């Protein structure tokens, strides 16, 4: 009797494992599509990037929180390292981009764009996405 339930249980475990695996995406210049909840977040900026309460500038931007983690494949340069299990992506927007997305805050959105890894103190998520122009 126990053998009859073993196969469905193994199939269930395997399907759950497949769901939890991150989707690996290519870095820029490829255009990728990600879906997540659009959030407005604030992080400490200049001069020390440590604490707004202790005098660092507040840097506020739009971010996407992802239900399913993503990863990136290595790019052709050292500026495109491999990343793993990323659930927060910072959006690189101009004034029109903020204006267009503001009504969608706290909602699920899908954005197409170019992914790249954080490389300055102003980058507050492991990956950034610059929306593709249409």
DSSP file (Angstrom, degrees, kcal/mol; ACC not computed):
  #  RESIDUE AA STRUCTURE BP1 BP2  ACC     N-H-->O    O-->H-N    N-H-->O    O-->H-N    TCO  KAPPA ALPHA  PHI   PSI    X-CA   Y-CA   Z-CA
    1    1 A X    >>        0   0    0      0, 0.0     4,-0.6     0, 0.0     3,-0.6   0.000 360.0 360.0 360.0 -39.0    0.0    0.0    0.0
    2    2 A X  H >>  +     0   0    0      1,-0.2     4,-0.8     2,-0.2     3,-0.7   0.830 360.0  62.0 -65.8 -31.8    2.8    2.4    0.8
    3    3 A X  H 3> S+     0   0    0      1,-0.2     4,-1.0     2,-0.2     3,-0.5   0.835  93.6  63.3 -63.6 -32.6    4.4    2.0   -2.6
    4    4 A X  H <> S+     0   0    0     -3,-0.6     4,-0.6     1,-0.2    -1,-0.2   0.837 107.6  42.1 -62.2 -33.5    1.3    3.3   -4.3
    5    5 A X  H <X S+     0   0    0     -3,-0.7     4,-1.8    -4,-0.6    -1,-0.2   0.610  98.6  76.2 -89.4 -13.6    1.8    6.8   -2.7
    6    6 A X  H  X S+     0   0    0     -4,-0.8     4,-2.4    -3,-0.5     5,-0.2   0.925  93.4  48.5 -65.6 -45.9    5.6    6.9   -3.2
    7    7 A X  H  X S+     0   0    0     -4,-1.0     4,-2.5     1,-0.2     5,-0.2   0.936 112.3  46.6 -65.6 -47.7    5.5    7.7   -6.9
    8    8 A X  H  X S+     0   0    0     -4,-0.6     4,-2.4     1,-0.2    -1,-0.2   0.892 112.6  51.8 -61.6 -35.8    3.0   10.6   -6.6
    9    9 A X  H  X S+     0   0    0     -4,-1.8     4,-2.5     2,-0.2    -2,-0.2   0.924 110.3  47.5 -65.6 -43.4    4.9   12.0   -3.6
   10   10 A X  H  X S+     0   0    0     -4,-2.4     4,-2.6     2,-0.2    -2,-0.2   0.914 112.1  50.5 -62.8 -42.6    8.2   11.9   -5.6
   11   11 A X  H  X S+     0   0    0     -4,-2.5     4,-2.2     1,-0.2    -2,-0.2   0.897 110.5  49.9 -61.9 -40.3    6.5   13.6   -8.6
   12   12 A X  H  X S+     0   0    0     -4,-2.4     4,-2.2     2,-0.2    -2,-0.2   0.919 111.1  48.3 -64.7 -43.9    5.1   16.3   -6.3
   13   13 A X  H  X S+     0   0    0     -4,-2.5     4,-2.3     1,-0.2    -2,-0.2   0.926 112.3  49.4 -62.4 -44.9    8.5   17.0   -4.7
   14   14 A X  H  X S+     0   0    0     -4,-2.6     4,-2.0     1,-0.2    -1,-0.2   0.891 111.0  49.1 -62.8 -39.5   10.1   17.2   -8.2
   15   15 A X  H  X S+     0   0    0     -4,-2.2     4,-1.7     2,-0.2    -1,-0.2   0.882 111.3  49.6 -69.4 -36.5    7.4   19.6   -9.5
   16   16 A X  H  X S+     0   0    0     -4,-2.2     4,-1.7     2,-0.2    -2,-0.2   0.892 109.7  51.7 -67.4 -38.6    7.8   21.8   -6.4
   17   17 A X  H  X S+     0   0    0     -4,-2.3     4,-1.0     1,-0.2    -2,-0.2   0.904 108.4  51.5 -63.5 -40.5   11.6   21.9   -6.8
   18   18 A X  H  < S+     0   0    0     -4,-2.0     3,-0.4     1,-0.2    -1,-0.2   0.876 108.1  52.2 -64.8 -37.1   11.2   22.9  -10.5
   19   19 A X  H  < S+     0   0    0     -4,-1.7    -1,-0.2     1,-0.2    -2,-0.2   0.875 108.0  51.3 -66.5 -36.5    8.9   25.8   -9.5
   20   20 A X  H  < S+     0   0    0     -4,-1.7    49,-0.3    -5,-0.1    -1,-0.2   0.656  84.6 105.5 -78.5 -16.2   11.4   27.1   -7.0
   21   21 A X  S  < S-     0   0    0     -4,-1.0     2,-0.1    -3,-0.4    -3,-0.0  -0.416  76.0-116.1 -67.5 136.9   14.3   27.2   -9.4
   22   22 A X        -     0   0    0     -2,-0.1     2,-0.6    48,-0.1    48,-0.3  -0.372  22.0-117.2 -71.2 153.3   15.2   30.7  -10.5
   23   23 A X  E     -a   70   0A   0     46,-1.4    48,-2.3    45,-0.1     2,-0.5  -0.810  26.7-139.6 -88.4 122.7   15.0   31.6  -14.2
   24   24 A X  E     -a   71   0A   0     -2,-0.6     2,-0.3    46,-0.2    48,-0.3  -0.746  23.2-171.0 -89.7 126.5   18.4   32.5  -15.6
   25   25 A X  E     -a   72   0A   0     46,-3.2    48,-2.2    -2,-0.5     2,-0.2  -0.818  24.5-108.7-115.8 151.6   18.3   35.5  -17.9
   26   26 A X        -     0   0    0     -2,-0.3    89,-0.4    46,-0.2     3,-0.1  -0.526  34.3-122.2 -77.3 146.9   21.0   37.0  -20.2
   27   27 A X    >   -     0   0    0     46,-0.4     3,-1.6     1,-0.2    89,-0.2  -0.201  55.5 -27.7 -76.3 177.2   22.5   40.3  -19.2
   28   28 A X  T 3  S+     0   0    0     87,-2.4    -1,-0.2     1,-0.3     3,-0.1  -0.279 117.1  44.8 -56.6 147.4   22.5   43.4  -21.5
   29   29 A X  T 3  S+     0   0    0     -3,-0.1    -1,-0.3    87,-0.0    87,-0.0  -0.972 100.6  87.7 -89.4   4.1   22.3   43.9  -24.4
   30   30 A X  S <  S-     0   0    0     -3,-1.6     2,-0.6    85,-0.1    85,-0.5  -0.309  76.7-128.4 -63.3 147.3   19.6   41.2  -24.4
   31   31 A X        -     0   0    0     83,-0.1     2,-0.3    -3,-0.1    83,-0.2  -0.879  33.4-179.2 -97.1 126.0   16.1   42.4  -23.8
   32   32 A X  E     -B  113   0A   0     81,-3.1    81,-2.4    -2,-0.6     2,-0.4  -0.766  21.8-133.2-120.5 166.9   14.4   40.4  -21.0
   33   33 A X  E     +B  112   0A   0     -2,-0.3     2,-0.3    79,-0.2    79,-0.2  -0.987  23.7 179.0-123.8 126.7   10.9   40.4  -19.4
   34   34 A X  E     -B  111   0A   0     77,-2.3    77,-2.6    -2,-0.4     2,-0.4  -0.947  11.7-155.9-126.8 152.0   10.4   40.3  -15.7
   35   35 A X  E     +B  110   0A   0     -2,-0.3    32,-0.3    75,-0.2    33,-0.3  -0.984  32.4 120.4-127.4 134.5    7.2   40.4  -13.6
   36   36 A X  E     -B  109   0A   0     73,-2.2    73,-3.2    -2,-0.4     2,-0.5  -0.964  62.7 -64.5-170.5-176.7    6.9   41.5  -10.0
   37   37 A X  E     -BC 108  65A   0     28,-2.5    28,-2.5    -2,-0.3     2,-0.5  -0.763  49.1-128.5 -88.2 127.5    5.3   43.9   -7.6
   38   38 A X  E     + C   0  64A   0     69,-2.5    68,-3.7    -2,-0.5     2,-0.3  -0.653  34.8 179.3 -79.7 123.6    6.3   47.5   -8.2
   39   39 A X  E     - C   0  63A   0     24,-3.4    24,-3.1    -2,-0.5     2,-0.6  -0.920  29.3-137.0-126.8 149.9    7.5   49.2   -5.0
   40   40 A X  E     + C   0  62A   0     -2,-0.3     2,-0.3    22,-0.2    22,-0.2  -0.946  36.0 177.0-102.6 121.8    8.8   52.6   -4.0
   41   41 A X  E     - C   0  61A   0     20,-2.4    20,-2.4    -2,-0.6     2,-0.4  -0.933  21.5-148.3-131.4 151.5   11.8   52.2   -1.7
   42   42 A X  E     + C   0  60A   0     -2,-0.3     2,-0.3    18,-0.2    18,-0.2  -0.971  17.9 174.6-122.6 134.3   14.3   54.5    0.0
   43   43 A X  E     - C   0  59A   0     16,-2.4    16,-3.0    -2,-0.4     2,-0.2  -0.906  38.9 -90.6-131.2 158.1   17.9   53.7    0.8
   44   44 A X  E     + C   0  58A   0     -2,-0.3    14,-0.2    14,-0.2     3,-0.1  -0.477  47.7 174.6 -70.8 140.5   20.8   55.7    2.2
   45   45 A X     >  +     0   0    0     12,-3.3     4,-2.8     1,-0.4     5,-0.3   0.051  28.7  36.6-116.0-134.7   23.0   57.5   -0.4
   46   46 A X  T  4 S+     0   0    0      1,-0.2    11,-3.5     2,-0.2    -1,-0.4  -0.282 102.2  16.9 -64.6 150.4   25.9   59.9   -0.2
   47   47 A X  T  4 S+     0   0    0      9,-0.3    -1,-0.2    -3,-0.1     9,-0.1  -0.968 138.9   0.3 -91.0 -21.0   28.2   60.3    1.5
   48   48 A X  T  4 S-     0   0    0     -3,-0.2    -2,-0.2     3,-0.1    -4,-0.1   0.599  73.1-138.8-108.4 -11.8   28.5   57.0    3.4
   49   49 A X  S  < S+     0   0    0     -4,-2.8    -5,-0.1     2,-0.1    -3,-0.1   0.849  78.7  94.7  58.1  36.3   25.6   54.9    2.0
   50   50 A X  S    S+     0   0    0     -5,-0.3     2,-0.3     1,-0.2    -6,-0.2   0.720  82.7   8.0-123.6 -45.2   24.9   53.6    5.5
   51   51 A X      > -     0   0    0     -6,-0.2     5,-2.3     1,-0.1    -1,-0.2  -0.937  35.9-163.0-154.5 122.5   22.2   55.6    7.4
   52   52 A X  T > 5S+     0   0    0     -2,-0.3     3,-1.8     1,-0.2    -1,-0.1   0.883  99.7  59.0 -67.0 -38.4   19.7   58.3    6.5
   53   53 A X  T 3 5S+     0   0    0      1,-0.3    -1,-0.2     2,-0.1    -2,-0.0   0.805 104.4  50.9 -60.8 -30.2   19.3   59.0   10.2
   54   54 A X  T 3 5S-     0   0    0     -3,-0.1    -1,-0.3     2,-0.0    -2,-0.2   0.225 134.5 -82.6 -95.9  15.0   23.0   59.7   10.5
   55   55 A X  T < 5S+     0   0    0     -3,-1.8    -3,-0.2     1,-0.3    -2,-0.1   0.397  79.9 139.1 110.0  -4.0   23.0   62.2    7.6
   56   56 A X      < -     0   0    0     -5,-2.3    -1,-0.3     1,-0.1    -9,-0.3  -0.480  60.2-101.8 -72.2 146.7   23.2   60.2    4.4
   57   57 A X        -     0   0    0    -11,-3.5   -12,-3.3    -2,-0.1     2,-0.4  -0.332  34.7-115.3 -62.9 146.6   21.0   61.5    1.6
   58   58 A X  E     -C   44   0A   0    -14,-0.2     2,-0.6    -6,-0.1   -14,-0.2  -0.739  25.8-162.2 -83.8 130.8   17.8   59.5    0.9
   59   59 A X  E     -C   43   0A   0    -16,-3.0   -16,-2.4    -2,-0.4     2,-0.4  -0.951  10.6-173.6-116.4 111.3   17.7   57.8   -2.5
   60   60 A X  E     +C   42   0A   0     -2,-0.6     2,-0.3   -18,-0.2   -18,-0.2  -0.864  15.8 144.1-109.0 136.7   14.2   56.8   -3.5
   61   61 A X  E     -C   41   0A   0    -20,-2.4   -20,-2.4    -2,-0.4     2,-0.4  -0.902  47.8 -84.5-154.4-178.0   13.4   54.8   -6.5
   62   62 A X  E     +C   40   0A   0     29,-0.4    29,-2.7    -2,-0.3     2,-0.3  -0.831  42.8 178.3-102.0 137.6   11.2   52.1   -8.0
   63   63 A X  E     -CD  39  90A   0    -24,-3.1   -24,-3.4    -2,-0.4     2,-0.5  -0.912  23.4-133.8-133.8 157.1   11.9   48.5   -7.5
   64   64 A X  E     -CD  38  89A   0     25,-2.9    25,-2.2    -2,-0.3     2,-0.6  -0.972  11.8-153.9-114.8 126.3   10.3   45.2   -8.4
   65   65 A X  E     -CD  37  88A   0    -28,-2.5   -28,-2.5    -2,-0.5     2,-0.4  -0.882  19.2-146.1 -96.9 127.8   10.0   42.5   -5.9
   66   66 A X  E     -     0   0A   0     21,-2.9   -30,-0.2    -2,-0.6     3,-0.1  -0.784  17.2-157.7-102.5 132.8    9.8   39.1   -7.6
   67   67 A X  E    S+     0   0A   0     -2,-0.4     2,-0.5   -32,-0.3    -1,-0.2   0.915  92.0  43.2 -69.2 -44.1    7.8   36.1   -6.4
   68   68 A X  E    S-     0   0A   0    -33,-0.3    -1,-0.2    19,-0.0   -33,-0.1  -0.907  96.1-122.6-104.0 125.8   10.1   33.8   -8.3
   69   69 A X  E     -     0   0A   0     -2,-0.5   -46,-1.4   -49,-0.3     2,-0.3  -0.248  25.0-154.5 -65.9 155.0   13.8   34.5   -8.0
   70   70 A X  E     -aD  23  86A   0     16,-2.3    16,-3.1   -48,-0.3     2,-0.3  -0.825   7.0-164.0-121.3 164.8   15.9   35.1  -11.1
   71   71 A X  E     -a   24   0A   0    -48,-2.3   -46,-3.2    -2,-0.3     2,-0.4  -0.921  14.7-130.0-138.2 166.6   19.5   34.7  -11.9
   72   72 A X  E     -aD  25  83A   0     11,-1.4    11,-0.9    -2,-0.3   -46,-0.2  -0.916  13.8-128.5-120.9 150.2   21.7   36.0  -14.7
   73   73 A X        -     0   0    0    -48,-2.2   -46,-0.4    -2,-0.4     2,-0.1  -0.533  43.8 -85.4 -85.6 158.5   24.1   34.2  -17.0
   74   74 A X        -     0   0    0     -2,-0.2     7,-0.2   -48,-0.1    -1,-0.1  -0.389  46.1-145.3 -64.6 141.0   27.7   35.5  -17.4
   75   75 A X        -     0   0    0      5,-2.8    -1,-0.1     2,-0.4     5,-0.1  -0.265  30.1 -93.6 -95.5-172.0   28.1   38.2  -20.0
   76   76 A X  S    S+     0   0    0     -2,-0.1     2,-0.3     3,-0.0    -2,-0.1   0.543 105.6  47.7 -83.1  -7.2   30.9   38.9  -22.3
   77   77 A X  S >  S-     0   0    0      3,-0.1     3,-1.7     1,-0.0    -2,-0.4  -0.846  90.1-109.2-128.8 167.6   32.6   41.4  -19.9
   78   78 A X  T 3  S+     0   0    0     -2,-0.3     3,-0.3     1,-0.3    -1,-0.0   0.638 113.3  72.1 -69.9 -12.7   33.5   41.5  -16.2
   79   79 A X  T 3  S+     0   0    0      1,-0.2    38,-0.6     2,-0.0     2,-0.3   0.490  92.1  60.6 -77.1  -2.9   30.6   44.0  -15.8
   80   80 A X  S <  S+     0   0    0     -3,-1.7    -5,-2.8    36,-0.1    -1,-0.2  -0.576  74.7 170.6-124.1  68.3   28.2   41.2  -16.4
   81   81 A X        -     0   0    0     -3,-0.3     2,-0.3    -2,-0.3    36,-0.0  -0.280  41.9 -93.8 -75.2 164.6   28.8   38.7  -13.5
   82   82 A X        -     0   0    0     -7,-0.1     2,-0.3   -11,-0.1    -9,-0.2  -0.578  43.1-166.1 -73.5 137.9   26.6   35.7  -12.8
   83   83 A X  E     -D   72   0A   0    -11,-0.9   -11,-1.4    -2,-0.3     2,-0.3  -0.912   1.2-156.0-124.0 156.2   23.9   36.4  -10.1
   84   84 A X  E     -     0   0A   0     -2,-0.3   -13,-0.2   -13,-0.2   -14,-0.1  -0.969  61.3  -0.2-133.7 146.6   21.8   33.9   -8.2
   85   85 A X  E    S+     0   0A   0     -2,-0.3     2,-0.5     1,-0.2   -14,-0.2   0.829  72.2 176.3  51.0  46.8   18.4   34.0   -6.4
   86   86 A X  E     +D   70   0A   0    -16,-3.1   -16,-2.3     1,-0.1    -1,-0.2  -0.710  17.5 163.8 -86.6 127.3   17.6   37.6   -7.0
   87   87 A X  E     +     0   0A   0     -2,-0.5   -21,-2.9   -18,-0.2     2,-0.4   0.379  61.9  62.2-120.3  -2.1   14.2   38.8   -5.8
   88   88 A X  E     -D   65   0A   0    -23,-0.2    39,-0.8   -52,-0.0     2,-0.4  -0.990  58.6-178.7-130.6 125.4   14.7   42.6   -5.9
   89   89 A X  E     -De  64 127A   0    -25,-2.2   -25,-2.9    -2,-0.4     2,-0.4  -0.989  18.9-141.4-126.2 127.9   15.4   44.5   -9.1
   90   90 A X  E     -De  63 128A   0     37,-2.3    39,-2.5    -2,-0.4     2,-0.4  -0.719  18.4-135.8 -86.7 133.6   16.0   48.3   -9.2
   91   91 A X  E     - e   0 129A   0    -29,-2.7     2,-0.8    -2,-0.4   -29,-0.4  -0.740   3.6-144.5 -91.4 138.3   14.5   50.1  -12.1
   92   92 A X  E     + e   0 130A   0     37,-2.4    39,-0.6    -2,-0.4     2,-0.3  -0.888  37.5 166.9-101.5 105.8   16.5   52.7  -14.0
   93   93 A X        -     0   0    0     -2,-0.8     2,-0.2    37,-0.1    37,-0.0  -0.872  32.3-144.2-125.8 151.1   14.0   55.3  -15.0
   94   94 A X     >  -     0   0    0     -2,-0.3     4,-2.2     1,-0.0     5,-0.2  -0.446  51.2 -84.4 -95.5-178.2   13.8   58.9  -16.3
   95   95 A X  H  > S+     0   0    0      1,-0.2     4,-2.3     2,-0.2     5,-0.1   0.881 131.3  50.7 -57.9 -40.2   11.1   61.3  -15.2
   96   96 A X  H  > S+     0   0    0      1,-0.2     4,-2.5     2,-0.2    -1,-0.2   0.873 108.1  53.2 -66.0 -36.2    8.7   60.0  -17.9
   97   97 A X  H  > S+     0   0    0      2,-0.2     4,-2.1    -3,-0.2    -2,-0.2   0.919 109.9  46.6 -64.6 -44.2    9.3   56.4  -16.7
   98   98 A X  H  X S+     0   0    0     -4,-2.2     4,-2.2     1,-0.2    -2,-0.2   0.923 113.4  50.1 -61.9 -43.5    8.5   57.3  -13.1
   99   99 A X  H  X S+     0   0    0     -4,-2.3     4,-0.5    -5,-0.2    -2,-0.2   0.906 112.0  47.1 -61.4 -42.8    5.4   59.2  -14.2
  100  100 A X  H  < S+     0   0    0     -4,-2.5     3,-0.2     1,-0.2    -1,-0.2   0.868 119.4  38.6 -68.7 -37.0    4.2   56.3  -16.3
  101  101 A X  H >< S+     0   0    0     -4,-2.1     3,-2.4    -5,-0.2     4,-0.3   0.699  91.0  87.9 -89.6 -19.9    4.7   53.7  -13.6
  102  102 A X  H >< S+     0   0    0     -4,-2.2     3,-1.7     1,-0.3    -1,-0.2   0.857  85.2  55.3 -50.3 -43.3    3.6   55.7  -10.6
  103  103 A X  T 3< S+     0   0    0     -4,-0.5    -1,-0.3     1,-0.3    -2,-0.1   0.684 104.4  57.5 -64.9 -13.6   -0.1   54.7  -10.9
  104  104 A X  T X  S+     0   0    0     -3,-2.4     3,-1.7    -4,-0.1   -66,-0.4   0.342  74.2 137.0 -99.1   6.0    1.0   51.0  -10.9
  105  105 A X  T <  S+     0   0    0     -3,-1.7   -66,-0.2     1,-0.3     3,-0.1  -0.251  74.5  14.1 -55.7 139.8    2.8   51.1   -7.5
  106  106 A X  T 3  S+     0   0    0    -68,-3.7     2,-0.3     1,-0.3    -1,-0.3   0.650 109.6 104.5  66.4  19.4    2.0   48.1   -5.3
  107  107 A X  S <  S-     0   0    0     -3,-1.7   -69,-2.5   -69,-0.3     2,-0.4  -0.844  82.2 -94.4-121.2 161.9    0.6   46.2   -8.3
  108  108 A X  E     +B   37   0A   0     -2,-0.3     2,-0.3   -71,-0.2   -71,-0.2  -0.624  50.2 176.5 -76.7 131.4    2.0   43.4  -10.3
  109  109 A X  E     -B   36   0A   0    -73,-3.2   -73,-2.2    -2,-0.4     2,-0.4  -0.917  25.5-143.7-132.1 158.6    3.8   44.7  -13.5
  110  110 A X  E     -B   35   0A   0     -2,-0.3     2,-0.4   -75,-0.2   -75,-0.2  -0.995  21.4-174.0-122.7 128.8    5.7   43.2  -16.3
  111  111 A X  E     -B   34   0A   0    -77,-2.6   -77,-2.3    -2,-0.4     2,-0.4  -0.981  14.1-151.6-128.6 134.3    8.7   45.2  -17.7
  112  112 A X  E     +B   33   0A   0     -2,-0.4    20,-2.1   -79,-0.2     2,-0.3  -0.845  44.0 106.6 -98.7 138.4   10.9   44.5  -20.7
  113  113 A X  E     -BF  32 131A   0    -81,-2.4   -81,-3.1    -2,-0.4     2,-0.5  -0.983  65.7 -57.8 178.7-167.2   14.4   45.8  -20.6
  114  114 A X  E     - F   0 130A   0     16,-2.5    16,-2.4    -2,-0.3     2,-0.3  -0.888  43.4-147.6-105.3 122.0   18.1   45.4  -20.2
  115  115 A X  E     + F   0 129A   0     -2,-0.5   -87,-2.4   -85,-0.5     2,-0.3  -0.679  22.7 166.9 -88.7 140.4   19.4   43.7  -17.0
  116  116 A X  E     - F   0 128A   0     12,-2.2    12,-3.0    -2,-0.3     2,-0.1  -0.988  35.0-103.4-148.5 157.1   22.8   44.6  -15.5
  117  117 A X  E     - F   0 127A   0    -38,-0.6    10,-0.2    -2,-0.3     9,-0.1  -0.453  42.4 -97.6 -80.2 148.5   24.5   44.0  -12.2
  118  118 A X        +     0   0    0      8,-2.2    -1,-0.1     7,-0.1     3,-0.1  -0.362  48.9 160.3 -60.3 139.5   24.8   46.6   -9.4
  119  119 A X        +     0   0    0      1,-0.1     2,-0.3    -3,-0.1    -1,-0.1   0.334  51.3  53.4-148.1   7.2   28.2   48.3   -9.5
  120  120 A X  S >  S-     0   0    0      1,-0.0     3,-1.5     3,-0.0    -1,-0.1  -0.901  85.7-105.5-135.5 169.3   27.9   51.6   -7.7
  121  121 A X  T 3  S+     0   0    0     -2,-0.3    -3,-0.0     1,-0.3    -1,-0.0   0.688 117.2  64.4 -65.8 -18.8   26.8   52.8   -4.2
  122  122 A X  T 3  S+     0   0    0      2,-0.0     2,-0.7   -77,-0.0    -1,-0.3   0.540  82.8  88.8 -82.2  -6.6   23.6   54.2   -5.9
  123  123 A X    <   +     0   0    0     -3,-1.5     5,-0.1     1,-0.1    -5,-0.0  -0.840  51.9 176.2 -95.0 114.1   22.6   50.6   -6.9
  124  124 A X        +     0   0    0     -2,-0.7     2,-0.3     3,-0.1    -1,-0.1   0.240  59.9  55.5-107.8  11.5   20.6   49.2   -4.0
  125  125 A X  S    S-     0   0    0      1,-0.1    -7,-0.1   -35,-0.1   -36,-0.1  -0.950  87.2-114.5-136.0 156.7   19.5   45.8   -5.5
  126  126 A X  S    S+     0   0    0    -38,-0.4    -8,-2.2    -2,-0.3     2,-0.3   0.833 101.8  32.3 -62.6 -31.0   21.7   43.1   -7.0
  127  127 A X  E     -eF  89 117A   0    -39,-0.8   -37,-2.3   -10,-0.2     2,-0.3  -0.941  67.9-159.3-127.3 149.5   20.3   43.7  -10.5
  128  128 A X  E     -eF  90 116A   0    -12,-3.0   -12,-2.2    -2,-0.3     2,-0.5  -0.928   6.2-153.0-122.7 151.1   19.0   46.7  -12.3
  129  129 A X  E     -eF  91 115A   0    -39,-2.5   -37,-2.4    -2,-0.3     2,-0.7  -0.981   2.2-161.7-128.6 120.7   16.7   46.9  -15.2
  130  130 A X  E     -eF  92 114A   0    -16,-2.4   -16,-2.5    -2,-0.5   -37,-0.1  -0.899  33.3-119.2 -97.5 114.0   16.7   49.7  -17.7
  131  131 A X  E     - F   0 113A   0     -2,-0.7   -18,-0.3   -39,-0.6     2,-0.2  -0.192  27.8-112.2 -55.5 141.4   13.3   49.5  -19.6
  132  132 A X        -     0   0    0    -20,-2.1     2,-0.2  -100,-0.2   -20,-0.1  -0.491  30.1-119.9 -71.9 141.5   13.7   49.0  -23.3
  133  133 A X              0   0    0     -2,-0.2    -1,-0.1     1,-0.1   -20,-0.0  -0.594 360.0 360.0 -82.5 146.3   12.6   51.9  -25.5
  134  134 A X              0   0    0     -2,-0.2    -1,-0.1     0, 0.0    -2,-0.0   0.383 360.0 360.0-112.3 360.0    9.8   51.3  -27.9
